[in-house]
Amino acid sequence: MDLVAGIDAGTQSLKVVVYDPAGRNVVASASAPLTLASGADGSREQQPADWVAALHACFVDIDPALRSRIAALAVSGQQHGFVAVDEAGEVLAPAKLWCDTSTSAECGQIMQAAGGRARTIALAGNPVLTGYTASKLPWTKAHRPEAYARLASILLPHDYLNFVLTGQRFCEYGDASGTGWLDVRTRTWSSELLHATDPERDLAACLPRIAAPEEVFDIDPATAAALGLPATVKVAVGGGDNMMAAIGTGCVVPGRLAMSLGTSGTLFAYSDTPVVDPDGAWAAFCSSTGGWLPLICTMNCTVATEQVAAAFGFSTRDGDAHLRATPPGADGLVMLPYLNGERTPDLPFGKGVLAGLDTTNMTPAHVYRAAMEGATYSLKYGFDAFVRARMSFDSIVLTGGGSNSAQWRQLVADVFGLPVEVPSQPEGAAFGAALQAVWALGHARGEATSIADIADQYVALDPLRSARPDPARMQAYATAYARFLRHLDAITPLYRDGSPSTPHPAQRQEDPS
């Protein structure tokens, strides 16, 4: 019987799951850690060669007998990254990632050249936000001119792994939406935004062709041999991790809301039509299944809880005990968890803020709770924009590492006032990639099964990990969320333009001349 594999190249690790569609179960999985290079200027980079090494390490850990039965695979990858590749396919520089804020100034420059933020949204459906791929091009031109001069292809992380697997350079609509160049309404590259990014070069010539969602490609025979896979394996187009998580959570039809609690936090819902906000309150992305995926992204989610746990010398596995030991609202302690800057709200120069300390709440448990609540409130801030746009949802399907916490699941249910469900397969993005491989392989064989049919057939929910909102806690969290918003309003002027480095008027000295 055929098996399929889903590969998820994230920020912290690369994971592979091998799924048996007939038995409806994951028969093998493997994971390899990835290192992240961070700079004081906000740079966050990885070596693409490390992704490839992790990919090989994962497949080595999988039973050869199972590898020999894999018929198709797909790649899920962290969005917005930039892999610079030359004509021969060699990587020219470290990959700048989604959480890289060193190119914030370039975002404004591109939008100004395009006619402003509103005009940028009119052109592509999205503003060019911090972390988007577009801003990384002028930064590279200025800071790595040798790489820019030799640049032949602009690849996203998942595009690069597809290139390694197939030897072909292509992308797909969902992940391409996060570059800042794709007009999501027409699914075409915006020539005006490409020109605004670099008026001296035809960047369109560097962009790979956009493959259809159901396309498949042959695996490169040498790569197949190195991974211990059959030379007949088909490679589906894959997509960004959020787009693959949408498949893995069944968020492929209207009315379903998915939330991913990973290093970053995301909130997304499928739509049959483009859902563009004229103010850019959410990312108006395409899905990887032929539709659209309006999406809220925060840059600080489990990274906040992990940092707090590390600072106080305990494991996040012990985090639920700290939540149980503290009340909703953390006795007035508020954390704005903007350790990597922030996208929602749009504060690329933001820093983490801990406010409301007193003699009763200055404990590791309170700080840990404040971090988890702050990460959740940031997602609620984005969710409020969905509600203002008259989107409505019956429940939240939760995925990502944070979904393993029973206390976090209950927190989400109480803060959002919605039932929370958790898929039986915990690796939403990797599992979603595996299901896309099932869909694409069936399409290549002449089957007419839709991706919605695939999701209905294979995405199961775990009733033991569901959560229902509690009215008393809902009210307590509503009060705490209002407090969070007041602190957000207070610090926004400090971090909107990186102005904490600007002296306060009381500290400025008059020029004696």
TISE-190772 format. One record per residue (C-alpha): x, y, z; residue in three letters. Coordinates in nm, 3 decimals, padded with zeros to 5 digits. Each point is the difference from the previous one (the first is absolute). Last residue first. Example, Ala and Ser with C-alpha at 12.3 -4.5 7.8 and 13.67 -1.06 7.14 Angstrom:
BEGIN
x, y, z, rest
01.367, -00.106, 00.714, ser
-00.137, -00.344, 00.066, ala
//
This chain:
BEGIN
x, y, z, rest
02.568, 07.789, 02.079, ser
-00.071, -00.177, 00.329, pro
-00.210, -00.262, -00.186, asp
-00.279, -00.076, 00.240, glu
00.018, -00.334, 00.172, gln
-00.261, -00.263, -00.061, arg
-00.098, -00.211, 00.299, gln
-00.331, 00.172, 00.071, ala
-00.092, -00.031, -00.368, pro
00.038, -00.381, 00.024, his
00.301, -00.122, -00.191, pro
-00.061, -00.196, -00.321, thr
00.114, -00.362, 00.027, ser
-00.349, -00.098, 00.116, pro
-00.115, 00.141, -00.337, ser
00.010, -00.318, -00.204, gly
-00.278, 00.138, -00.211, asp
-00.309, -00.147, 00.170, arg
00.187, -00.102, 00.313, tyr
-00.057, 00.279, 00.249, leu
-00.331, 00.117, -00.150, pro
-00.137, -00.355, 00.040, thr
00.094, -00.026, 00.369, ile
-00.314, 00.157, 00.148, ala
-00.248, -00.148, -00.247, asp
00.141, -00.346, 00.068, leu
-00.027, 00.057, 00.374, his
-00.367, 00.090, -00.040, arg
-00.050, -00.302, -00.226, leu
00.146, -00.235, 00.262, phe
-00.232, 00.145, 00.266, arg
-00.298, -00.066, -00.229, ala
00.130, -00.356, -00.041, tyr
00.014, -00.041, 00.380, ala
-00.364, 00.109, 00.038, thr
-00.110, -00.231, -00.281, ala
00.210, -00.274, 00.157, tyr
-00.192, 00.022, 00.326, ala
-00.332, 00.002, -00.185, gln
00.091, -00.307, -00.204, met
00.121, -00.170, 00.317, arg
-00.346, 00.020, 00.148, ala
-00.173, -00.104, -00.323, pro
00.221, -00.310, -00.058, asp
00.081, -00.057, -00.365, pro
00.012, -00.362, -00.121, arg
00.315, -00.199, -00.059, ala
00.084, -00.298, -00.223, ser
00.299, -00.222, 00.071, arg
-00.183, -00.324, 00.081, leu
-00.222, 00.038, -00.306, pro
00.301, -00.031, -00.235, asp
-00.109, 00.121, -00.342, leu
00.049, -00.191, -00.326, ala
00.129, 00.133, -00.332, val
00.013, -00.293, -00.247, tyr
-00.329, -00.031, -00.189, gln
-00.139, 00.347, 00.048, asp
00.338, 00.150, -00.090, ala
00.029, -00.210, -00.316, ile
-00.356, 00.087, -00.102, asp
00.080, 00.369, 00.049, ala
00.313, -00.048, -00.215, ile
-00.226, -00.126, -00.275, ser
00.000, -00.358, -00.131, thr
-00.012, -00.015, -00.381, ala
00.246, -00.287, -00.047, glu
00.203, -00.011, -00.321, gly
00.323, -00.145, 00.138, arg
00.163, 00.342, 00.015, ala
-00.301, 00.123, 00.199, his
00.045, -00.286, 00.247, gly
00.365, 00.090, 00.044, leu
-00.091, 00.366, 00.049, ala
-00.258, -00.078, 00.268, trp
00.216, -00.247, 00.192, val
00.296, 00.242, -00.022, ala
-00.224, 00.277, 00.132, gln
-00.086, -00.233, 00.286, leu
00.370, -00.048, 00.081, ala
00.053, 00.376, -00.008, ala
-00.290, 00.043, 00.241, gly
00.157, -00.258, 00.231, phe
00.326, 00.195, -00.001, ala
-00.187, 00.325, 00.067, ala
-00.235, -00.136, 00.266, gly
00.252, -00.205, 00.195, glu
-00.238, -00.104, 00.279, pro
-00.204, -00.257, -00.196, gln
-00.316, -00.062, 00.204, ser
-00.115, 00.351, -00.084, pro
-00.076, 00.233, 00.291, val
-00.336, 00.168, 00.059, glu
-00.068, 00.320, 00.190, val
-00.350, 00.129, 00.076, pro
-00.030, 00.378, -00.030, leu
00.001, 00.287, 00.250, gly
00.327, 00.131, -00.141, phe
00.175, 00.050, 00.334, val
-00.166, -00.300, 00.170, asp
00.055, -00.251, -00.284, ala
00.356, 00.124, -00.052, val
00.078, -00.036, 00.371, leu
-00.148, -00.349, 00.006, gln
00.233, -00.110, -00.280, arg
00.289, 00.174, 00.174, trp
-00.074, -00.187, 00.323, gln
-00.016, -00.335, -00.178, ala
00.341, 00.069, -00.156, ser
00.068, -00.207, -00.312, asn
-00.164, 00.272, -00.210, ser
00.303, 00.220, 00.067, gly
00.212, -00.216, -00.229, gly
-00.212, 00.076, -00.306, gly
-00.368, -00.063, -00.068, thr
-00.339, 00.126, 00.121, leu
-00.330, -00.019, -00.183, val
-00.216, 00.289, 00.121, ile
-00.379, -00.016, 00.010, ser
-00.323, 00.136, -00.145, asp
00.145, 00.285, -00.202, phe
-00.116, 00.338, -00.126, ser
00.155, 00.252, -00.234, met
-00.176, 00.334, 00.015, arg
00.309, 00.210, -00.087, ala
00.001, 00.126, 00.359, arg
00.018, -00.364, 00.108, val
00.309, -00.063, -00.213, phe
00.162, 00.312, 00.149, ala
-00.081, -00.128, 00.350, asp
00.187, -00.319, -00.090, phe
00.317, 00.204, -00.041, gly
-00.017, 00.137, 00.354, tyr
-00.100, -00.349, 00.117, lys
00.327, -00.129, -00.147, leu
00.192, 00.257, 00.204, ser
-00.210, -00.096, 00.302, tyr
00.118, -00.360, -00.032, thr
00.369, 00.092, 00.002, ala
-00.063, 00.233, 00.296, gly
-00.191, -00.271, 00.190, glu
00.281, -00.249, -00.045, met
00.263, 00.255, 00.105, ala
-00.209, 00.122, 00.296, ala
-00.046, -00.360, 00.114, arg
00.375, -00.054, -00.005, tyr
00.055, 00.325, 00.188, val
-00.256, -00.100, 00.263, his
00.153, -00.345, 00.046, ala
00.355, 00.137, 00.023, pro
-00.108, 00.239, 00.278, thr
-00.029, 00.379, 00.025, met
-00.379, -00.013, 00.031, asn
-00.054, 00.073, 00.369, thr
00.267, 00.262, 00.071, thr
-00.091, 00.206, -00.306, asp
00.067, -00.004, -00.371, leu
-00.259, 00.166, -00.224, gly
00.201, 00.003, -00.321, ala
00.233, -00.233, -00.187, leu
00.087, 00.134, -00.347, val
00.166, -00.187, -00.285, gly
00.136, 00.218, -00.275, lys
-00.163, 00.152, -00.306, gly
00.196, 00.126, -00.299, phe
-00.214, -00.195, -00.248, pro
-00.316, 00.127, 00.170, leu
-00.294, -00.089, -00.227, asp
-00.239, -00.151, 00.255, pro
00.017, -00.269, -00.118, thr
00.341, 00.007, -00.173, arg
00.219, 00.021, 00.307, glu
00.360, 00.055, 00.106, gly
00.175, -00.327, 00.080, asn
-00.046, 00.015, 00.379, leu
-00.341, 00.166, -00.030, tyr
-00.161, -00.182, 00.292, pro
-00.210, 00.288, 00.139, leu
-00.024, -00.148, 00.347, met
-00.253, 00.111, 00.260, val
-00.005, -00.084, 00.372, leu
-00.330, 00.098, 00.165, gly
-00.044, -00.309, 00.216, asp
00.100, -00.225, -00.293, ala
-00.314, 00.098, -00.194, gly
-00.157, -00.341, 00.048, pro
00.115, -00.136, 00.338, pro
00.332, -00.171, 00.080, thr
00.089, -00.350, 00.122, ala
-00.174, -00.178, -00.289, arg
00.203, 00.203, -00.247, leu
00.324, -00.086, 00.177, his
-00.092, -00.371, -00.009, ala
-00.066, 00.032, -00.372, asp
00.353, 00.131, -00.053, gly
00.179, -00.309, 00.129, asp
00.052, -00.135, -00.352, arg
00.122, 00.352, -00.079, thr
00.307, -00.105, 00.195, ser
00.138, 00.191, 00.298, phe
00.301, 00.224, 00.061, gly
-00.162, 00.340, 00.048, phe
00.150, 00.154, -00.315, ala
-00.056, -00.321, -00.199, ala
-00.369, -00.010, 00.091, ala
-00.037, 00.368, -00.088, val
00.172, -00.046, -00.336, gln
-00.212, -00.306, -00.081, glu
-00.323, 00.183, 00.084, thr
00.093, 00.290, -00.226, ala
00.131, -00.213, -00.290, val
-00.327, -00.192, 00.021, thr
-00.169, 00.306, -00.153, cys
00.191, 00.299, -00.127, asn
-00.011, 00.104, -00.367, met
-00.376, 00.034, -00.024, thr
-00.178, -00.086, -00.322, cys
-00.363, 00.053, -00.098, ile
-00.110, -00.171, -00.320, leu
-00.255, 00.027, -00.278, pro
00.043, -00.329, -00.190, leu
-00.116, 00.000, -00.361, trp
-00.103, -00.272, -00.242, gly
00.173, -00.245, -00.236, gly
00.143, -00.244, 00.254, thr
00.320, 00.173, 00.110, ser
-00.201, 00.288, 00.144, ser
00.043, 00.354, -00.125, cys
00.092, 00.266, 00.253, phe
-00.180, 00.314, 00.113, ala
00.218, 00.057, 00.307, ala
-00.203, 00.178, 00.261, trp
-00.078, 00.359, 00.108, ala
00.134, 00.127, -00.334, gly
-00.203, 00.320, 00.010, asp
-00.196, -00.078, -00.316, pro
-00.062, -00.355, 00.132, asp
00.009, -00.263, -00.273, val
-00.197, -00.326, 00.011, val
00.044, -00.161, -00.343, pro
-00.275, -00.253, -00.078, thr
-00.062, -00.366, 00.090, asp
00.119, 00.068, 00.355, ser
00.197, -00.205, 00.252, tyr
00.069, 00.132, 00.351, ala
00.323, 00.087, 00.177, phe
00.149, 00.080, 00.339, leu
00.374, -00.017, 00.044, thr
00.243, 00.006, 00.290, gly
00.376, 00.000, -00.046, ser
00.229, -00.249, 00.170, thr
-00.306, -00.223, -00.022, gly
-00.359, 00.034, 00.114, leu
-00.198, -00.044, -00.320, ser
-00.362, 00.107, -00.007, met
-00.259, -00.120, -00.249, ala
-00.342, 00.147, -00.072, leu
-00.254, -00.192, -00.208, arg
-00.287, 00.181, -00.167, gly
00.103, -00.043, -00.364, pro
00.162, -00.325, -00.117, val
00.364, -00.111, 00.007, val
00.069, 00.040, 00.372, cys
00.011, -00.376, 00.055, gly
00.273, 00.032, 00.264, thr
00.274, -00.158, -00.212, gly
-00.114, 00.194, -00.307, ile
00.018, 00.335, 00.179, ala
00.330, -00.112, 00.154, ala
00.133, -00.033, -00.355, met
-00.098, 00.358, -00.079, met
00.150, 00.121, 00.327, asn
00.324, -00.187, -00.066, asp
00.036, 00.151, -00.346, gly
-00.055, -00.234, -00.290, gly
00.031, -00.349, -00.142, gly
00.030, -00.031, -00.379, val
-00.033, -00.379, -00.002, ala
00.310, -00.214, -00.053, val
-00.057, -00.338, -00.164, lys
00.216, -00.296, 00.100, val
00.095, -00.234, -00.287, thr
00.371, -00.007, 00.087, ala
-00.097, -00.179, 00.320, pro
00.133, 00.163, 00.318, leu
00.320, -00.070, 00.193, gly
00.070, 00.369, 00.050, leu
00.323, -00.008, -00.202, ala
-00.164, -00.216, -00.267, ala
-00.294, 00.238, -00.034, ala
00.238, 00.295, -00.021, thr
00.192, -00.165, -00.281, ala
-00.321, -00.087, -00.185, pro
-00.142, 00.356, 00.024, asp
-00.361, -00.039, 00.107, ile
-00.258, 00.033, -00.275, asp
-00.241, 00.291, 00.034, phe
-00.366, 00.024, 00.093, val
-00.254, 00.272, -00.066, glu
-00.323, 00.027, 00.204, glu
00.051, 00.352, 00.134, pro
00.109, 00.143, -00.338, ala
00.365, 00.101, -00.029, ala
00.117, 00.361, 00.003, ile
00.311, 00.049, -00.214, arg
00.316, 00.100, 00.181, pro
00.083, 00.365, 00.065, leu
00.338, 00.134, -00.108, cys
-00.118, 00.130, -00.339, ala
-00.278, 00.186, 00.179, ala
00.270, 00.189, 00.190, leu
00.076, 00.205, -00.310, asp
00.266, 00.228, 00.142, arg
00.062, 00.371, 00.048, glu
-00.339, 00.092, 00.145, pro
00.050, -00.242, 00.290, asp
-00.279, -00.051, 00.254, thr
-00.226, 00.258, -00.165, ala
00.049, -00.178, -00.332, his
-00.108, -00.330, 00.155, leu
-00.293, 00.182, 00.156, leu
-00.106, 00.143, -00.335, glu
00.043, -00.334, -00.182, ser
-00.241, -00.163, 00.243, ser
00.043, -00.376, -00.035, trp
-00.323, -00.180, -00.089, thr
-00.261, -00.178, 00.211, arg
-00.270, 00.246, -00.117, thr
-00.135, 00.096, 00.343, arg
00.316, -00.101, 00.187, val
00.217, 00.243, -00.194, asp
00.329, -00.166, 00.086, leu
00.296, 00.223, 00.087, trp
-00.013, 00.014, 00.381, gly
00.186, -00.332, 00.024, thr
-00.265, -00.152, 00.222, gly
-00.244, -00.068, -00.282, ser
00.266, -00.221, -00.164, ala
-00.052, -00.252, 00.283, asp
-00.364, -00.045, -00.094, gly
00.032, 00.033, -00.378, tyr
00.270, -00.258, -00.068, glu
00.371, 00.009, -00.083, cys
00.224, -00.152, -00.266, phe
00.368, -00.068, -00.068, arg
00.068, -00.358, -00.106, gln
00.276, -00.236, 00.115, gly
-00.271, -00.217, 00.156, thr
00.085, -00.052, 00.367, leu
00.256, 00.278, 00.040, val
-00.225, 00.240, -00.191, phe
-00.294, -00.105, 00.217, asn
00.218, 00.079, 00.303, leu
00.070, 00.342, -00.149, tyr
-00.367, 00.068, -00.069, asp
-00.079, -00.088, 00.363, his
00.252, 00.259, 00.118, pro
-00.116, 00.265, -00.249, leu
00.200, 00.036, -00.319, leu
00.119, 00.305, -00.192, ile
00.200, -00.124, -00.297, ser
00.294, 00.132, -00.203, ala
00.186, 00.214, 00.254, leu
00.367, 00.048, -00.092, arg
00.001, 00.379, 00.052, ala
-00.218, -00.030, 00.309, tyr
00.239, -00.246, 00.162, ala
00.296, 00.229, -00.066, glu
-00.196, 00.304, 00.122, pro
-00.066, -00.151, 00.343, arg
-00.092, 00.299, 00.218, his
-00.165, 00.242, -00.243, ala
-00.140, -00.245, -00.255, lys
-00.086, -00.241, 00.277, thr
-00.202, 00.267, 00.178, trp
-00.166, 00.092, -00.330, pro
-00.108, -00.366, -00.038, leu
-00.095, -00.076, 00.361, lys
-00.290, 00.244, -00.001, ser
-00.185, -00.205, -00.262, ala
00.016, -00.321, 00.203, thr
-00.237, 00.116, 00.273, tyr
00.156, 00.022, 00.346, gly
-00.128, 00.347, 00.076, thr
-00.314, 00.066, -00.200, leu
-00.041, 00.094, -00.365, val
-00.368, 00.096, -00.004, pro
-00.241, -00.260, -00.133, asn
-00.262, -00.033, -00.274, gly
00.259, 00.032, -00.275, ala
-00.046, 00.329, -00.183, leu
-00.274, 00.155, 00.214, ala
00.189, -00.102, 00.314, ile
00.310, 00.174, -00.134, thr
-00.207, 00.308, -00.087, arg
-00.128, 00.017, 00.357, ala
00.353, -00.036, 00.140, arg
00.154, 00.269, -00.217, gly
00.058, 00.067, -00.370, gly
00.208, -00.301, -00.102, ala
00.325, 00.178, 00.088, ala
-00.140, 00.076, 00.346, gln
-00.102, -00.364, 00.039, met
00.349, -00.118, -00.090, ile
00.169, 00.250, 00.232, gln
-00.229, -00.087, 00.288, gly
00.083, -00.369, -00.026, cys
00.371, 00.082, -00.042, glu
00.006, 00.160, 00.344, ala
-00.117, -00.326, 00.158, ser
00.283, -00.202, -00.158, thr
00.177, -00.097, 00.324, ser
-00.326, -00.146, 00.133, thr
00.073, -00.365, -00.086, asp
-00.282, -00.218, 00.136, cys
-00.103, -00.126, -00.344, trp
00.357, -00.107, -00.078, leu
00.312, 00.125, -00.181, lys
00.171, -00.295, -00.165, ala
00.378, 00.004, 00.024, pro
00.170, 00.107, -00.323, ala
00.065, -00.106, -00.360, leu
-00.161, -00.344, -00.014, val
00.119, -00.186, -00.309, glu
-00.257, -00.096, -00.263, gly
00.228, 00.046, -00.300, ala
-00.169, 00.328, -00.096, glu
00.039, 00.139, 00.350, asp
-00.230, -00.048, 00.299, val
-00.107, 00.252, 00.266, ala
-00.227, -00.161, 00.259, val
-00.242, 00.250, 00.153, phe
-00.242, -00.094, 00.276, gly
-00.361, 00.119, -00.001, his
-00.160, -00.326, 00.119, gln
00.134, -00.291, 00.201, gln
-00.029, -00.309, -00.216, gly
-00.236, -00.289, -00.070, ser
00.136, -00.250, -00.249, val
-00.191, -00.273, -00.184, ala
00.047, -00.372, -00.050, leu
-00.109, -00.278, -00.233, ala
00.026, -00.378, -00.046, ala
00.174, -00.099, 00.322, ile
00.021, -00.381, 00.025, arg
00.381, -00.027, -00.005, ser
00.022, 00.250, 00.285, arg
-00.205, -00.234, 00.217, leu
00.238, -00.293, -00.053, ala
00.294, 00.236, 00.051, pro
-00.127, 00.076, 00.353, asp
00.014, 00.376, 00.061, ile
00.296, 00.151, 00.186, asp
00.200, 00.039, -00.323, val
-00.297, 00.198, -00.136, phe
00.031, 00.250, 00.284, cys
00.376, 00.041, -00.033, ala
-00.031, 00.066, -00.374, his
-00.256, 00.275, 00.056, leu
00.210, 00.145, 00.282, ala
00.302, 00.020, -00.233, ala
-00.215, 00.171, -00.263, val
-00.133, 00.252, 00.250, trp
00.354, 00.061, 00.126, asp
00.114, 00.072, -00.356, ala
-00.261, 00.275, -00.008, pro
00.206, 00.182, 00.267, gln
-00.221, 00.192, 00.237, gln
-00.058, 00.369, 00.074, glu
-00.170, 00.235, 00.243, arg
00.114, 00.362, -00.021, ser
-00.143, 00.237, 00.259, gly
00.298, 00.239, 00.002, asp
00.138, -00.178, 00.308, ala
00.044, -00.309, -00.211, gly
-00.148, -00.349, 00.022, ser
00.123, -00.321, -00.163, ala
-00.256, -00.278, 00.035, leu
00.095, -00.364, 00.034, thr
-00.216, -00.286, -00.124, leu
-00.097, -00.316, 00.188, pro
-00.082, -00.330, -00.174, ala
-00.333, -00.181, 00.018, ser
-00.130, -00.341, -00.098, ala
-00.336, -00.164, -00.052, ser
-00.131, -00.342, -00.091, ala
-00.327, -00.186, -00.058, val
-00.233, 00.299, 00.025, val
-00.351, -00.140, -00.015, asn
-00.298, -00.022, -00.231, arg
00.057, -00.370, -00.071, gly
-00.056, 00.045, -00.372, ala
00.146, 00.351, -00.005, pro
00.325, -00.117, 00.168, asp
00.195, 00.308, 00.099, tyr
00.374, 00.056, 00.032, val
00.080, 00.311, 00.203, val
00.315, 00.208, -00.045, val
00.104, 00.287, 00.224, lys
00.255, 00.279, -00.037, leu
00.075, 00.198, 00.313, ser
00.005, 00.339, 00.168, gln
-00.109, 00.232, -00.280, thr
-00.212, -00.249, -00.188, gly
00.061, -00.234, -00.291, ala
-00.302, -00.229, -00.002, asp
00.022, -00.310, -00.219, ile
-00.306, -00.216, -00.067, gly
00.045, -00.353, -00.129, ala
-00.238, -00.230, -00.183, val
-00.051, -00.377, 00.016, leu
-00.123, -00.228, -00.276, asp
-00.119, -00.352, 00.081, met
//
